[in-house]
């Protein structure tokens, strides 16, 4: 995220200087800028929070009926865990005293808006509004993992991994860039998190999928792939539209300022570029599906939209509308290509999160220099590799430790009857389940 807090994150732009420049250029008072900037964080923050509902609906729609309730529970629980861990550990680890290094400090976060209460608005926006906006991003990374490992993961080991991901792994890599760490000093650029959020979630999901294995019956010994129909494509479509809407907060809020007319124009530009990238992802996925499969797969088109959104997230301000559509369109193509490739490798990704978030996150981050001359392809690749290697290796170790100790996969018979019955003792759709009369 571009922008900064004088009382919080040490990011690329100094808030005090930015406020002073805005006042000098436009005559906007520091208090007015403080209010509008705070409102931007709060309003776009609850849009990003609404993405949690989008992930829940998308995942609930993409899994089989016998796994729907568990996916809903996992998404509610991981959002709660993300908030608690970001308060206890994550925020300070990501932003407190990074100073060009590798991580911040271990400390419980607490807001300090005493200066603003006394009439000094130099901080730029309320500390609490910044924490809320940063926190909802953490939950997004965890949601990506949830969909990939669905239908065969045990609930409590999954949530144990979420604790480590949201409390430690995500904040450490986030500190490298958004906390003013070594990647920020190097010139790496990731405006709203194609790599720092989406690829991090994708790498963590990939490590989990490899150690967990595929769903029972998914892949045959002859290389065949057994279709496992989604429970509700309308629900998955609704989830995608909710994510699309929430992405305006995800990218638009990452401007981190709306206290001047210039900032308002930038936020508007980010909105339309974000929308155009999603549109490009949809149309590109449809065309490729028609050319390759002679039919259009709705699930691939839905992921094409998400792939387009992820692709533009690393730089949603600088490209033109046409370039945004092209960047998102290539993301849509990558999704259609990557999904069958994973099946050939027998990597079972239930919702297609690895293609949409990891593959498109890499693409979106790598293409930033195409429209932003302040960075380079070499620098971008360095950041992608560093964050990818750290997250994958650390996640593999955490997943592996959980697997070796308490186990991460449900028993074969429990998987067969469904994780809803095995883990929760209930069914999302009892009228269609085995208990129906």
N, C-alpha and C positions, 0 to 999 in steps of 0.2 A: 504494500500500500504506500502510495506517495504521501507526502505531507508529514507532520510531526506533532508531538505534544511537548511543550516545555516542562510540564509536570509529569510526563509519562514516557512513552516511547521516544527513543532518540533515533528518528528516521532521517530521510534525506534532506528535508527542508526545515529550517528553524522556525517554529511557530511564532515566536516573538517578532522576529524579523518580518515574517509574512504578514502579520497583523499590522505592523508599522508601515509596511509598503502599501497595504490595502488602504489604510487611512490616508496616507500621503497622496495616493493616486486617485482615490474616489471620494474621499471625505467621509467614508463610513466610520462611525464611531467604534472604538474597541468593544464596547458593550453590545452593540448591534451585531458585530461580526461574531462575538462569543455566542450570542443567542442562536444565530442562524447556523453556525458550525455545529453547535450542540444538537440542534434539531435535526440536522442532516444525519448525524451519528445515530440518534434515537430512531428516526423514521426508517432509514435504510437498514438499521440493525434489526428492527422487527420484520422487515421484508426478508432478510437473510434467515431469521428465526423461522419464518413461514416455510422456508425451504426444507426444514425438518419434516413438515407435513408432506411436502412433495416427495422427499425420499421415502417416507413411510408408505405413501400411497403407490408410488412406483414399484417399490419392492413387494408390497402386499399383492399388487396386481400381477407381478412377474413370477412369483413362486407358485407352487401348486396349492390347492385348497387346504391341504392338511398342514400347511406351514404358515398360513396367513397371520394368525393371532400372534405367533412368536415373533414375526417380523415387526408387527406393530409394537409389541412390548419392547423389543430391542431398541427401536428408534426412540421411544419415549425415555427409556433408561439411559441410553448413551448421551442424550441431550442433557439430562440431569447430571450425569457423571462429569461431562465436559465442563459444565458450569462450576461445579464444586471443585474439581481439580485445577481449573484455571484460576480460581480464587486462592486456593491453598498453595499452589506451586507454580502453575504455568505462566501467569502474567509476569511475575518478577523474574522468572528464569528466562523469559523471552525479551524483557525490556529493561530490567534494572541493572545498570552498570556494565553493559556489554562492551561498549567503548572499543569497537574494532576487533573484539575477540570472538570467542566460541560459544559463550553462553552468559546469562546474567547470574543472579543470586537466588539462593533458596530462601524465600521469605513469603509470608502471607501478605497479600495485597490489601491495601486500605486506601480509600480515596482521600484526597486532600484538596478541597476547593476553598480553603480559608481565605486565600488571596482574593478570589472572585467575590466571596461574601463581603469582603472589606472594600470592594470597589476596584480592585486591580484585575483587569481582564486580559492581561498580557499572555496568559497560558493559551488562549485561543478557543478553548472549549472545555466543558466540564469533564473532569477526570472520570466520573462514573459513566458518562455517555461513551467515552472512549473504551473503557473496560467492557461495556456491554457489546459494543460493535466488534471488538476483537474476539470476545468469547464465542459469539455465534459462528465465527469462522472455524473454530476448533471443532465444534460439533459436526460441521460439514465433512471434515476429513474422516471422522469416525463413521459417519453414515455411509461413506463410500465402501468401507471395509464390510459393513453389515450385509450389503447386497451380494457381494461376491461369495461369501462363505455360507450363504443361506442354506437351509434345509438339512444340514448335517452337522452343524456346530452346536456344541453344548452351550447353554445360556451363560452360566457363571464363568466358565473360562473365557468366553468371548468378552464379557464385561470386564474381567480382569485385564485382558489385553487393552481394552479401551482406557482403563485407568493409566496404563503406562504410555499409551499413544498420546492422550490428551494432556497428561500431566508432565511428561518428560520429552518424548521424541519430537512431537510437533513444536513445542516451544523452543527446543534447542535449534532445530533447523530454521525456524522462524527468526530467531535472534540473529542468525548469520546475515540476514538481509534487512528485515523490517525493524530489528532491534539495533541497527547500526553496527552489525558485526563485520567479519572479515570479507564476506561476499559484497556487502554494501561498499566497503572501502575499495574493492576490486573493480567496481563499476557494473556489477550484475544488476539486471532490471527485471522485476516481476511485479507489475502494477497491483494486481489484485489476487494473485496466487495460482496461476496455472501450474506452477511447480510447487510452491510453498504450501498450498492446500490440496490441490487435486492430484498432483503426482505423488505427494506424500501419502495420501490415502490410497492411491493406486499401488504404490510399492508395498505398503503394509498389507494390502489385500492380496497381492500376488504371493508374498511370502506365506500368508496363511493358507491360500489355496493349494500351494505346492505341498505343504506339510499335512494338510487336511485330507487331500485326495478328492476325487470326483464323487458325485452322488452315485449311489448304488444303481447299477444298470445303465448309467449314462453312456458309457463307451464300451463297445464290443471288442473282443480280441482281434477281430478282423479289421479294426479301424473304423467301424461304423459308429454313428452317433444316433442315439435313441432320443427322439423328441420328447420333451417333458412339458406339455402345454401349460401356459400361464393360467392362473386362476381367474383373472379378470383384466382383459385388455382395456376396457373403458376406464377402470381404476388406474392402470398404468398410464393411460393417456392423460387423465386428470393430474396425476403426479407430475408428469412432464410439464404440463402447462403451469402448475404451481412453481416448479423449479425455474421455468422461463421467467415468470413474474418476479420471483425472488432474486434472480440474477441482476435485475436493475439495481437492487440494493447492494448486492455483492460487489458489482463493479462501480456503480455510481457513487456509493458511499466511500469507496477507496480513494476518491479525490481528496477526502478528509477536510474539505473546506467549502463553504458556500456563503462566506461572509462578504463577498463582493460580486459585482456583475460578471467579472471575468470568470470567477469560479462557477457561477451559475451556468454560464455558457458551456464550460467544460463538462459539468455534470450532464447537461442536456446532450452534448456530443457523445459522451460515454453511453448514455441510454440508447441512442439511435444506432450507434455502432454495434452495441451488444445485441440489439434486436436483429440487425441485418446479418450478423454472423450466425445467429440461430436459424434464420430463414435460409441462409446459404447452406447450412448443414442439413436441413430437411430436404431441400430440393436436390442437392447432390446425392444424398443417400437414396432418394427415390429413383433417380436416374440410373445410378450404378446397380441398384437392385433389379431394375427392369432389364438392363443390358445383360447382367450376369445370370440372374435366376429366372428371367422372363415373367416374374411376378414380384409384387412389392410386399416386403415383409414389414408389417407395422412396427414390430419391436426394434428393427434396425433403423427405421425412420425416427422413432422416438429417441433412440440413442444418438442418431445423427444430429438432432436438435441439441442434445446435451453436449455432444462432441464439438459442435460449432460454438457453443457458449464457453466451454472450457478453453478452446483454441484462442478466443479473443481476450480472455481474462488477463493474460500477461501484459497486454498493451491495448486497452480499449479506447484510448484517447487520441493517439497520433494518427492512425490510419484514416483514409477516406472511407466513405460509405461503400464504394466499390471494392476497395481493398479489404474491408471488414467482411464483406460477403464472400470474397475469395478465400480469405483465411478460414472462415467458418465452413465454407464449402469443402475445402481440403480436409478439414476435421471430419466432416460427414463421410467422405470417401474412406478415410483411415478407419473409421468405425466398421464400415461394411467389409473392409479387407481384413481387419484384425480379428473379428469375431470367429470366422471359420478357421483362422490360423491357430487360435487358442484351442479350438476343438481338435485340430490335427495334432497338437501337442498334448492333448488330453488334460488341459487345464480347465476345470469346470468353474466358469464364472456365471452365476445364475442370472444376473441382471445385465451383464455386459459392462460392468463398471471399469474393468481394466482397459478395454479399448477406449471408452469415452473419457475417462479421467486421467489414466496414466499415459496412454499413447498420445492423446490429443493435448495433454498437458505438456508433454515434451515438445510436440510440434509448435504449440502456441508460444512457448518460451524461446524456442530456437529462432523463430521468425521475427522476434521483436526488432532486431536491427534493420529489418526491411523498411520500417516506418519511423524508427527512433534511432537517430544517429549518435545518441549519447552513449551507446553501448556497442559491443562487437559480438560477432558470432562465436569467437573463441571464448570470450568471457561468459556468454550465455551457456555454452557447452560445459564450461568448467562448473558453473553453478548446478546445472542439471545432473552432471555426473557425481558431484560431491554430495548433494542432497539425496540423490537416488541410491548411491552406495551406502551411505550412512543409514538411511531409513530401511532399506531392504535387509541389510546385515543385522541391524539392531532388532528389527521386527522378526526376522528369522530366528534369532536367539531367544526372544521372548516367547514366540509361538512354540519353538522347540522345547523350551523349559516347561511350559504349560503341558505340552503333549507328554513329556517324559515323567511328569509328576502327577498331575490330577487328571490328565487326559482331556482332549479337546473335541472328540467326536462321539456322537451318540451311538449306542449299540445298534447292530444291524437290524434287529427286530423292531427297535424303536424308530429307526429311520423309515422302515417299511410302513408302519402304521401312522407315522407323521410326528414331527417334533411338537406340534400343538398338544397332542395327547400325551406324549412322552415327557415333555418339559413343563407343560402348564395344566394338563388334565382337562382341557377344554377344546372346543372347535369354533372356528370363526364362522363357519356355515354349517351348523348342526343338521339342518334339513337336507343337506347333500352328503353328509358324512356317514360313516359306518353305523352310527348310533341312530340314524333316522329310521322312523317306523314306516 
